[in-house]
Amino acid sequence: MRILFHFGMTAVLCWTGSTNGAAQTQDQRGGLYTSTQAELGASLYEDQCYSCHGELAAFVPEMAALLADHTFRNRWTGRSLGELFTLIREEMPQDAPGTLSAEETANLLAYIMRGNRFPVGDAPLSDDAEQLHQIPFTP
């Protein structure tokens, strides 16, 4: 996959590897994950992440870093979704790091994206870290 152009909040991406082999394009404004994927991520978040991170938008000082507040967005804005995907996949959950599958990690990332106001799209977020490294975190 490669970024064809990036202008402000818009990144048009192109990659191959669909089941029909045709190139696919996706506009970040059009969404990079599905509603269903974010719902699966929400369920997994409740089971695996909530005890440390709390609600995405709640402020609880004694909890781990929030995943949808300005501090989180400032830390990740401009970095790649692949970096966040890899961090989650390798280091979370804290009590069992590395136990999430690539699909579970993509679902969690979709939920985090929804919590950070990324728009919903028609295609699921990839679970390929290399592809995700080409997409900037730009809520």
C-alpha positions as CSV (number, residue, x, y, z in Angstrom):
1,M,0.0,0.0,0.0
2,R,1.1,3.5,-0.6
3,I,-0.2,7.0,0.1
4,L,-1.2,8.5,-3.2
5,F,-1.5,12.0,-1.7
6,H,-2.0,13.5,1.7
7,F,-3.6,16.9,2.1
8,G,-4.7,18.0,5.6
9,M,-7.1,15.4,7.0
10,T,-7.4,13.6,3.6
11,A,-5.1,10.7,2.7
12,V,-6.0,8.7,-0.3
13,L,-4.5,5.2,0.0
14,C,-4.1,2.5,-2.6
15,W,-3.2,-1.2,-2.0
16,T,-3.6,-4.5,-3.6
17,G,-4.5,-7.8,-1.9
18,S,-8.2,-7.8,-2.1
19,T,-9.9,-11.1,-2.9
20,N,-10.3,-10.1,-6.6
21,G,-6.8,-8.7,-6.9
22,A,-8.0,-5.3,-7.9
23,A,-6.5,-2.2,-6.4
24,Q,-8.6,-0.6,-3.7
25,T,-8.6,3.1,-2.8
26,Q,-9.8,4.5,0.5
27,D,-10.2,8.1,1.6
28,Q,-9.6,8.7,5.3
29,R,-12.5,11.1,5.4
30,G,-14.6,8.1,4.1
31,G,-13.5,6.0,7.0
32,L,-10.9,3.3,7.6
33,Y,-12.9,0.9,9.7
34,T,-16.5,-0.5,9.9
35,S,-19.1,0.1,12.5
36,T,-19.2,-3.7,13.1
37,Q,-15.5,-3.8,13.6
38,A,-15.6,-1.0,16.1
39,E,-18.4,-2.8,18.0
40,L,-16.3,-6.0,18.1
41,G,-13.5,-3.8,19.4
42,A,-15.8,-2.3,22.1
43,S,-16.7,-5.7,23.4
44,L,-13.0,-6.7,23.5
45,Y,-12.1,-3.4,25.1
46,E,-14.7,-4.1,27.9
47,D,-13.2,-7.5,28.5
48,Q,-9.4,-6.7,28.1
49,C,-8.8,-3.0,28.5
50,Y,-11.4,-1.4,30.7
51,S,-9.9,-2.4,34.0
52,C,-6.7,-0.3,33.3
53,H,-7.9,2.3,30.8
54,G,-11.6,2.9,31.9
55,E,-14.1,4.4,29.5
56,L,-12.6,6.0,26.4
57,A,-13.8,9.5,27.2
58,A,-13.9,9.3,31.0
59,F,-11.3,11.2,33.1
60,V,-10.1,9.0,36.0
61,P,-6.7,10.2,37.2
62,E,-5.8,6.9,38.8
63,M,-6.3,4.9,35.6
64,A,-3.8,4.3,32.8
65,A,-3.6,6.7,29.9
66,L,-7.0,7.5,28.4
67,L,-7.4,6.5,24.8
68,A,-9.6,9.3,23.5
69,D,-8.5,12.5,25.3
70,H,-6.4,15.4,24.1
71,T,-3.2,14.0,25.6
72,F,-3.6,10.7,23.8
73,R,-4.4,12.5,20.5
74,N,-1.4,14.8,20.9
75,R,0.9,11.8,21.5
76,W,-0.3,9.9,18.5
77,T,-1.3,12.5,15.9
78,G,1.0,12.3,12.9
79,R,2.4,8.9,14.0
80,S,1.2,5.8,12.1
81,L,-1.7,3.6,12.9
82,G,0.8,0.8,12.5
83,E,2.8,2.1,15.5
84,L,-0.3,2.0,17.6
85,F,-1.4,-1.4,16.3
86,T,2.1,-2.8,17.1
87,L,2.1,-1.3,20.5
88,I,-1.3,-2.8,21.3
89,R,-0.4,-6.2,19.7
90,E,2.9,-6.6,21.5
91,E,2.3,-4.9,24.9
92,M,-1.4,-5.2,25.7
93,P,-3.2,-6.2,27.8
94,Q,-0.7,-5.4,30.5
95,D,-1.4,-8.6,32.4
96,A,-1.1,-10.8,29.3
97,P,1.0,-8.9,26.6
98,G,1.1,-10.4,23.1
99,T,-2.0,-12.5,23.5
100,L,-4.3,-10.5,21.2
101,S,-4.6,-11.8,17.6
102,A,-4.0,-9.4,14.7
103,E,-7.8,-9.3,14.1
104,E,-8.5,-8.5,17.7
105,T,-5.9,-5.8,17.6
106,A,-7.4,-4.3,14.5
107,N,-10.9,-4.4,16.1
108,L,-9.5,-2.6,19.2
109,L,-7.8,0.0,17.0
110,A,-11.1,0.5,15.2
111,Y,-12.8,1.1,18.5
112,I,-10.1,3.6,19.6
113,M,-10.4,5.3,16.2
114,R,-14.2,5.6,16.7
115,G,-13.6,7.1,20.2
116,N,-11.2,9.6,18.6
117,R,-13.8,10.6,16.0
118,F,-12.4,9.0,12.9
119,P,-15.2,8.5,10.5
120,V,-16.8,5.0,9.9
121,G,-16.3,3.5,6.5
122,D,-17.4,0.5,4.4
123,A,-14.3,-1.6,4.6
124,P,-12.7,-3.0,7.7
125,L,-9.4,-1.7,9.1
126,S,-6.6,-3.9,8.0
127,D,-4.9,-6.2,10.4
128,D,-1.6,-5.9,8.5
129,A,0.8,-3.8,10.5
130,E,2.8,-3.0,7.4
131,Q,-0.2,-1.5,5.7
132,L,-1.2,0.4,8.8
133,H,2.3,2.0,9.0
134,Q,1.3,3.9,5.8
135,I,-1.7,5.6,7.5
136,P,-1.2,8.5,9.8
137,F,-3.2,8.9,13.0
138,T,-5.1,12.1,12.1
139,P,-8.4,12.4,14.0
